Amino acid sequence: MPEIVQTDAPLDLAFSEAELEEHREHITEFISSQYEAAGADVAVIALSGGIDSTLTSHLAVEALGADSVYGLVLPSTVNRESNMSDAERVASELLGIEYDVIEIEPLIEAFMDANPNVDPSDADDEAIQVAVGNTRARMRAITSYFEANRRNGIVLGTGNRSEAAVGYFTKYGDGAVDCHPIANLYKQQVRQLAKHVGVPDDLAEKTPTAGLWADQTDEDELGIGYDLLDSVLALHIDGPVSAAGTARELEIDLETVETIEELYEQSAHKRAAPPGPEPLL
């Protein structure tokens, strides 16, 4: 793993109390409008025990009521047990929503066993590891949509602005949803709004992980701390500051800024609808 790039002076993207309330109202209104436009009877959300799904589920309950939100806890063998227990805690203790726990590893194993191109001896191959990790994310999406289809529901995503910008999500996996309620928030703002709406500190501050393979963490895989990533995105990708100016402002190497810019450009296809040729007529 690369050494995680951090900084002692990240850009402060914190909201004021008034802004927090404005964002809270804006997001809950968005959830309600998406729900009503779809004519849905329930909002389905996969709960990981992480801050993104925890905040999204809190706001969904605030927008729709606990009876209109259904949670899925979808563990596999690579998930930390503490994360899964946190996910159940969010559903049962903090929100009081209906939820089910569905083990996805048997589904992954059935897929791998049925695939003639898979050799068990390749299990430690990095490309296989990534492919299986992404398959876990896509299996969670399949499970979420199965429940949404049979319950006349919509699937709420949990993607935030930081991860979307650098493509840190699985295409047609955790990116396969009907809407992303917190897509307008950088990661540090997700933590801040979560605390504002009453998410306990131990959940708001826990180490983020996508749960794709054993001992995986988001910052290890990205090679950069979230606060610094947010700062580069706000200044350079979303803002007007040059790469060199951003590096000077944050007192980091220009290479770090250019790496984030490259991630942004290379992941553009993940943020767009699948392309097709222009009509000839």
C-alpha positions in Angstrom: 0.0 0.0 0.0 1.2 3.6 -0.7 1.9 5.8 2.3 -1.2 7.9 3.0 -0.6 11.5 2.1 -1.8 13.8 4.8 -1.4 17.5 5.7 -1.4 19.6 8.9 -3.3 22.4 7.2 -6.3 21.1 5.1 -8.9 23.5 3.8 -11.7 24.0 6.3 -14.9 23.1 4.5 -17.1 23.1 7.7 -20.6 24.5 7.6 -22.0 27.0 10.0 -25.0 25.9 12.1 -27.3 27.7 9.7 -25.8 26.0 6.7 -26.1 22.6 8.4 -29.8 23.1 8.8 -30.1 24.3 5.2 -28.4 21.2 3.9 -30.4 19.0 6.2 -33.7 20.5 4.8 -32.4 20.4 1.2 -31.5 16.7 1.4 -34.6 15.6 3.1 -36.7 17.5 0.6 -34.7 15.8 -2.2 -35.4 12.4 -0.8 -39.1 13.1 -0.4 -39.3 14.4 -4.0 -37.5 11.4 -5.4 -39.7 9.0 -3.4 -43.0 10.7 -4.5 -42.0 11.0 -8.1 -41.4 7.3 -8.3 -44.7 6.5 -6.6 -42.7 4.3 -4.2 -43.9 2.5 -1.1 -40.5 2.2 0.5 -36.9 3.5 0.3 -34.4 0.7 0.3 -30.9 1.4 1.6 -27.9 -0.9 2.1 -26.4 -0.3 5.6 -22.6 -0.9 6.0 -22.2 0.6 9.4 -20.2 3.4 7.9 -20.8 7.1 8.1 -22.2 7.5 4.6 -25.0 5.0 4.9 -25.6 6.0 8.5 -26.2 9.6 7.6 -28.3 8.8 4.5 -30.5 6.4 6.5 -31.0 9.0 9.2 -32.1 11.6 6.7 -34.3 9.1 4.9 -36.2 8.4 8.1 -36.5 12.1 8.8 -37.9 12.7 5.3 -40.2 9.6 5.0 -40.7 8.2 8.5 -39.3 4.9 9.8 -42.1 2.8 8.4 -41.1 3.9 4.8 -37.4 2.9 5.1 -36.1 -0.6 4.7 -32.5 -1.5 5.5 -30.3 -4.3 4.2 -27.2 -5.5 6.0 -25.2 -7.5 3.4 -22.1 -8.9 5.0 -19.5 -11.1 3.3 -16.5 -12.9 4.7 -14.2 -9.8 4.3 -16.4 -7.4 6.3 -15.4 -6.5 9.8 -17.8 -7.9 12.3 -17.9 -4.6 14.1 -19.1 -2.8 10.9 -22.0 -5.3 10.5 -23.0 -4.9 14.2 -22.9 -1.2 13.7 -25.2 -1.5 10.7 -27.7 -3.5 12.7 -27.4 -1.0 15.6 -28.2 1.9 13.2 -31.3 0.0 11.9 -32.6 -1.4 15.2 -31.5 1.0 17.9 -31.0 4.4 16.4 -33.7 4.4 13.7 -36.1 1.6 14.4 -36.5 0.6 10.8 -37.3 -2.8 9.3 -34.2 -4.6 8.1 -32.8 -7.9 7.1 -29.4 -9.5 7.2 -28.5 -11.3 4.0 -25.1 -13.1 3.7 -23.8 -12.4 0.2 -20.8 -14.7 0.3 -22.7 -17.8 -0.7 -23.9 -15.9 -3.8 -20.4 -14.9 -4.6 -19.2 -18.4 -4.2 -21.9 -19.8 -6.4 -21.0 -17.3 -9.1 -17.3 -18.1 -8.8 -18.0 -21.9 -8.9 -20.1 -21.5 -12.0 -17.5 -19.5 -13.8 -15.2 -21.7 -16.0 -12.6 -18.9 -16.2 -11.9 -18.9 -12.4 -9.1 -21.0 -11.0 -9.0 -21.2 -7.2 -5.2 -21.1 -7.3 -5.5 -17.5 -8.6 -7.2 -16.3 -5.4 -4.2 -14.1 -4.4 -3.9 -12.5 -7.8 -4.5 -8.7 -7.5 -6.7 -8.5 -10.6 -8.8 -11.4 -9.3 -9.0 -9.7 -5.9 -10.3 -6.5 -7.4 -12.8 -8.3 -9.7 -14.2 -10.3 -6.8 -14.4 -7.2 -4.7 -16.3 -5.4 -7.4 -18.6 -8.4 -7.8 -19.4 -8.2 -4.0 -20.5 -4.5 -4.6 -22.6 -5.5 -7.6 -24.2 -8.4 -5.7 -25.2 -5.9 -3.0 -26.8 -3.8 -5.8 -28.6 -6.9 -7.2 -29.9 -7.7 -3.7 -31.1 -4.1 -3.1 -33.0 -4.0 -6.3 -34.5 -7.4 -5.8 -36.0 -6.1 -2.5 -36.9 -2.7 -4.1 -38.7 -4.4 -7.0 -40.8 -6.7 -4.8 -41.7 -3.9 -2.4 -42.4 -1.2 -5.0 -39.4 0.7 -3.6 -36.5 2.9 -4.7 -32.9 2.3 -3.8 -31.1 5.2 -2.0 -27.4 5.4 -2.7 -24.8 6.5 -0.2 -22.2 8.1 -2.4 -20.6 11.4 -1.4 -19.0 14.1 -3.5 -15.4 13.2 -2.6 -15.6 9.6 -3.7 -17.7 10.4 -6.9 -15.0 12.9 -8.0 -12.2 10.3 -8.0 -14.3 7.4 -9.1 -14.0 5.6 -5.7 -17.1 3.4 -6.2 -18.0 0.4 -8.2 -19.7 1.0 -11.5 -23.1 -0.8 -11.4 -22.3 -1.7 -7.8 -22.6 0.9 -5.1 -23.1 3.4 -8.0 -26.2 1.5 -9.2 -29.0 3.3 -7.3 -32.0 5.6 -8.0 -30.4 8.6 -6.3 -27.6 9.7 -4.1 -29.0 12.0 -1.4 -25.6 13.1 0.0 -23.8 13.5 -3.4 -23.4 17.2 -2.7 -21.3 16.7 0.4 -17.5 16.3 0.8 -16.5 13.6 3.2 -15.6 16.0 6.0 -19.0 17.6 5.6 -20.7 14.2 5.7 -19.1 13.7 9.1 -20.1 17.1 10.3 -23.8 16.8 9.2 -24.0 13.3 10.7 -23.0 14.7 14.1 -25.5 17.6 13.6 -28.4 15.2 13.0 -27.5 13.1 16.1 -25.3 10.3 14.8 -23.0 9.1 17.7 -19.4 10.2 17.5 -18.1 6.6 17.3 -20.0 6.1 14.1 -19.2 9.5 12.6 -15.5 9.2 13.2 -14.9 5.5 12.3 -12.4 4.5 9.7 -14.1 4.3 6.3 -14.0 1.0 4.3 -15.8 -0.2 1.2 -15.7 -3.8 2.5 -14.4 -5.2 -0.8 -11.6 -7.4 0.5 -10.0 -8.2 3.8 -8.4 -5.3 5.8 -9.3 -2.8 3.1 -9.7 0.8 4.0 -10.6 3.7 1.8 -7.7 5.9 2.6 -5.2 3.1 2.2 -6.5 2.3 -1.2 -6.7 6.0 -2.3 -3.3 6.8 -0.8 -4.6 10.1 0.6 -6.4 11.2 3.7 -10.0 12.4 3.1 -9.5 15.9 4.6 -6.7 16.5 2.1 -8.6 15.0 -0.8 -11.5 17.2 0.0 -9.2 20.2 0.1 -7.7 19.5 -3.4 -11.1 18.8 -4.9 -12.6 22.0 -3.5 -9.7 24.2 -4.6 -8.6 22.7 -7.9 -11.2 20.2 -9.3 -14.4 22.1 -8.3 -12.7 25.4 -7.7 -10.6 27.9 -9.8 -7.2 27.4 -8.2 -4.4 25.9 -10.4 -2.7 22.7 -9.6 0.5 24.5 -8.6 -1.5 27.0 -6.6 -3.3 24.3 -4.8 -0.1 22.5 -3.9 1.3 25.8 -2.5 -1.8 26.5 -0.6 -1.9 23.1 1.1 1.9 22.7 1.4 1.9 19.4 -0.5 3.7 18.0 -3.6 2.4 19.0 -7.0 2.4 15.3 -7.8 -0.3 14.7 -5.2 -2.6 17.3 -6.8 -1.9 15.9 -10.3 -2.7 12.4 -9.2 -6.1 13.5 -7.9 -6.7 15.3 -11.2 -5.8 12.2 -13.1 -8.2 10.1 -11.0 -11.0 12.7 -11.7 -10.4 12.6 -15.4 -10.0 8.8 -15.7 -13.2 8.2 -13.8 -15.4 10.5 -15.8 -17.1 7.4 -17.4 -18.3 6.3 -14.0 -20.2 9.6 -13.5 -21.9 9.6 -16.9 -24.6 7.5 -18.6 -23.2 4.8 -20.9 -22.4 6.6 -24.2 -23.9 5.8 -27.6 -23.4 7.2 -31.1 -25.3 10.3 -32.1 -28.4 9.7 -34.3 -27.8 9.9 -38.0 -31.2 11.6 -38.7 
